[in-house]
Amino acid sequence: MNGAEILRQALALKAEERFAVIEGLIKSLDEPSKEVDEIWAEEAEKRLKAVREGRLETIPMAEVFAEEQ
């Protein structure tokens, strides 16, 4: 079965079923990386420590979103 045949069959599915297929395909492309997760966890800890020690200034969420408009 080739990609065109799979697509034809997928398009015949109900919307909810198509969504499940799409979600499964997208998740298969986003494989977790333990190394990347560890790097981000370390960075988050560093940032939290900097905030608590007063070395990093935070910006209220409302202020951040107000600037986007």
HELIX and SHEET records of a PDB file:
HELIX    1   1 GLY A    3  LEU A   11  1                                   9    
HELIX    2   2 ALA A   15  LEU A   29  1                                  15    
HELIX    3   3 LYS A   34  ARG A   52  1                                  19    
HELIX    4   4 MET A   61  GLU A   68  1                                   8    
END                                                                             
